[in-house]
Amino acid sequence: MKVIQVGIGGMGNAWLNAVNRSEVVQFAGFVEINEEISAAQVAAYDLDPATIYKSLPEALDALGSVDGVINVTPPQFHKAVTLTALDAGIPVLTEKPLAGTLDDAQAMLAKAEETGILLTVAQNYRCSALARTVKQVLADGQLGAVGAVDVRFFKGPHFGGFREEMPHPLIIDMAIHHFDMLRYFLDSSPATLYAHSWNPSWSWFGGDASAAVNMSFQNGIVANYTGSWCSQGIETPWNAHWRFDCENGVLSVEDDAITIQTLGGEKQPIELLSVERQGQDFLLHNFYEAVMNGQPTIAPAQDNIHTVEMVFAIVNACDTGQVIKLG
Ligand SMILES: NC(=O)c1ccc[n+]([C@@H]2O[C@H](COP(=O)([O-])OP(=O)(O)OC[C@H]3O[C@@H](n4cnc5c(N)ncnc54)[C@H](O)[C@@H]3O)[C@@H](O)[C@H]2O)c1
């Protein structure tokens, strides 16, 4: 399978490495608008400079048809890159968020539906060994029905770049992973939610870096999310800390370790599933299997649109102070 990667700086490194590790996916070429980044990546990855183009249409003109596009540009460019690829009949694996706005995401989904071409999203957190183990323990029935979920996320990264300028960086760029995990774990989407966001006095982000969200899911489960991207210590892992209060016990995830306790029983550590691939390796192989062998992907746009709707409903709740009802 031959792919073009659009955007080779930043998170593009993870995809350059994933394709280089893959036995079944190879690069046909790259698109990068920043010449300094192109030069640095040519040196770091031994790329042929003649295969790096300035735009996707230019790359497609030069390379002819390819089997897939991996889009690793910042969110505001996701729509243009995706529409170009889908119009050319080329499947797209795009980084999260599907788009920087709900309108863009809906336009991208509409194009995927109109063309019948695959558009799938890199929600890598839902395909980690940790997430897949939690999902399996919840599904195996010993804890009974989930009643409530509590999610806590605290980190203080200094990224620079678009995240420090965008509105709601925590919610749109980071917590989207945790919200998507909630949808994955609970097999449901929120029916109503309310939320509050704020920017601590010491924040280095322009938009609100902290938020608290309360969500009632369509299947009756209630979830609370508290997070900050300008925490000054005692950080949680990127996966966050989780507590599932269930009918017959509790499942907890602390520091990437899973513990359960059933009614009257002892606390019991749960070993992570042994998985062949996770992260970008999983997503890339999942994309390959979808394009070449017609298999389903883990986060197609048709499903992921509900994660995007959830994220922008939370933004709306923060901006208006209203309780938001989702369709
Ligand atoms: N899944 C994850 O865990 C994860 C982690 C980090 C970033 N991301 C996502 O990856 C995407 C990129 O984020 P980043 O941190 O790498 O951003 P970045 O700004 O560090 O890098 C983006 C790269 O794309 C290039 N670029 C920008 N516009 C372009 C265009 N129109 N055509 C070609 N190249 C273009 C830039 O020059 C740069 O090299 C975002 O959607 C972000 O949310 C996902």
Ligand as a Chemical Component Dictionary entry (heavy atoms), coordinates in Angstrom:
data_LIG
# 
_chem_comp.id                   LIG 
_chem_comp.type                 NON-POLYMER 
_chem_comp.pdbx_formal_charge   0 
_chem_comp.three_letter_code    LIG 
# 
loop_
_chem_comp_atom.comp_id 
_chem_comp_atom.atom_id 
_chem_comp_atom.alt_atom_id 
_chem_comp_atom.type_symbol 
_chem_comp_atom.charge 
_chem_comp_atom.model_Cartn_x 
_chem_comp_atom.model_Cartn_y 
_chem_comp_atom.model_Cartn_z 
_chem_comp_atom.pdbx_ordinal 
LIG N1  N1  N 0  -3.163 11.489 18.346 1  
LIG C1  C1  C 0  -2.315 12.136 19.133 2  
LIG O1  O1  O 0  -1.959 11.653 20.201 3  
LIG C2  C2  C 0  -1.787 13.463 18.679 4  
LIG C3  C3  C 0  -0.685 14.066 19.318 5  
LIG C4  C4  C 0  -0.223 15.287 18.831 6  
LIG C5  C5  C 0  -0.868 15.886 17.749 7  
LIG N2  N2  N 1  -1.940 15.293 17.176 8  
LIG C6  C6  C 0  -2.675 15.931 16.056 9  
LIG O2  O2  O 0  -1.818 15.949 14.913 10 
LIG C7  C7  C 0  -2.136 17.109 14.123 11 
LIG C8  C8  C 0  -0.867 17.909 13.898 12 
LIG O3  O3  O 0  -0.409 18.368 15.157 13 
LIG P1  P1  P 0  1.144  18.687 15.401 14 
LIG O4  O4  O 0  1.304  18.787 16.853 15 
LIG O5  O5  O -1 1.991  17.759 14.620 16 
LIG O6  O6  O 0  1.228  20.147 14.722 17 
LIG P2  P2  P 0  2.567  20.882 14.268 18 
LIG O7  O7  O 0  2.168  22.287 13.965 19 
LIG O8  O8  O 0  3.661  20.598 15.231 20 
LIG O9  O9  O 0  2.968  20.137 12.908 21 
LIG C9  C9  C 0  2.137  20.188 11.779 22 
LIG C10 C10 C 0  2.977  19.981 10.539 23 
LIG O10 O10 O 0  2.133  20.113 9.401  24 
LIG C11 C11 C 0  2.715  21.074 8.506  25 
LIG N3  N3  N 0  1.617  21.705 7.798  26 
LIG C12 C12 C 0  0.770  22.651 8.236  27 
LIG N4  N4  N 0  -0.138 22.918 7.296  28 
LIG C13 C13 C 0  0.149  22.138 6.249  29 
LIG C14 C14 C 0  -0.463 21.953 4.983  30 
LIG N5  N5  N 0  -1.547 22.650 4.624  31 
LIG N6  N6  N 0  0.076  21.047 4.141  32 
LIG C15 C15 C 0  1.164  20.354 4.509  33 
LIG N7  N7  N 0  1.799  20.481 5.708  34 
LIG C16 C16 C 0  1.263  21.363 6.564  35 
LIG C17 C17 C 0  3.509  22.006 9.410  36 
LIG O11 O11 O 0  4.468  22.740 8.683  37 
LIG C18 C18 C 0  4.099  21.012 10.391 38 
LIG O12 O12 O 0  5.234  20.375 9.872  39 
LIG C19 C19 C 0  -3.222 17.873 14.882 40 
LIG O13 O13 O 0  -4.492 17.551 14.371 41 
LIG C20 C20 C 0  -3.054 17.379 16.313 42 
LIG O14 O14 O 0  -4.247 17.459 17.086 43 
LIG C21 C21 C 0  -2.403 14.091 17.609 44 
# 
loop_
_chem_comp_bond.comp_id 
_chem_comp_bond.atom_id_1 
_chem_comp_bond.atom_id_2 
_chem_comp_bond.value_order 
_chem_comp_bond.pdbx_ordinal 
LIG N1  C1  SING 1  
LIG C1  O1  DOUB 2  
LIG C1  C2  SING 3  
LIG C2  C3  SING 4  
LIG C2  C21 DOUB 5  
LIG C3  C4  DOUB 6  
LIG C4  C5  SING 7  
LIG C5  N2  DOUB 8  
LIG N2  C6  SING 9  
LIG N2  C21 SING 10 
LIG C6  O2  SING 11 
LIG C6  C20 SING 12 
LIG O2  C7  SING 13 
LIG C7  C8  SING 14 
LIG C7  C19 SING 15 
LIG C8  O3  SING 16 
LIG O3  P1  SING 17 
LIG P1  O4  DOUB 18 
LIG P1  O5  SING 19 
LIG P1  O6  SING 20 
LIG O6  P2  SING 21 
LIG P2  O7  DOUB 22 
LIG P2  O8  SING 23 
LIG P2  O9  SING 24 
LIG O9  C9  SING 25 
LIG C9  C10 SING 26 
LIG C10 O10 SING 27 
LIG C10 C18 SING 28 
LIG O10 C11 SING 29 
LIG C11 N3  SING 30 
LIG C11 C17 SING 31 
LIG N3  C12 SING 32 
LIG N3  C16 SING 33 
LIG C12 N4  DOUB 34 
LIG N4  C13 SING 35 
LIG C13 C14 SING 36 
LIG C13 C16 DOUB 37 
LIG C14 N5  SING 38 
LIG C14 N6  DOUB 39 
LIG N6  C15 SING 40 
LIG C15 N7  DOUB 41 
LIG N7  C16 SING 42 
LIG C17 O11 SING 43 
LIG C17 C18 SING 44 
LIG C18 O12 SING 45 
LIG C19 O13 SING 46 
LIG C19 C20 SING 47 
LIG C20 O14 SING 48 
# 
